[in-house]
């Protein structure tokens, strides 16, 4: 029997590792928000990986000129990162960050690595977005190997049971 939950856990671990590598951990809320659902359909199995909704912004970034990041979100992030102290200083920095993201995009405007250059200081792997695509393109070999092993083990177990039952009936 294939343990699809184990496969889902491997995918989640890869996503979490890439998020950490990109420097996306203020509170750990996004990293800890991952959940999986295994849905068994008549002709297929679906492994759904869920995360907090704002993970889409972390994955895709923000294009310049797009809807502004709410000041409250930036204030919370600044406080969590202990970038500034005092209500006025925190709000001033939040407003400045909001304006830079609106003007340049975050972390990039799509045509260069220019947007919010300071955000790359948090990265340990040189990337600041696309954690989902990176995992899909580069990190799923281990997941495929695990799935393959489990499928073959399931076949081996099924064949062993059939042989055992056959031998019992034909003694």
Secondary structure, 3 states (H helix, E strand, C coil): CCCHHHHHHHHHHHHHHHHHHCCCCCCCHHHHCCEEEEEEECCEEEEEEECCCCHHHHHHCECCCCCCCCHHHHHHHHHHHCCCCCHHHHHHHHHHHHHHHHHHCECCCCCCCCCCHHHHHHCCCCCCCCHHHHHHHHCCHHHHHHHHHHHHHHHHHHHHHHHHHHHHHCC
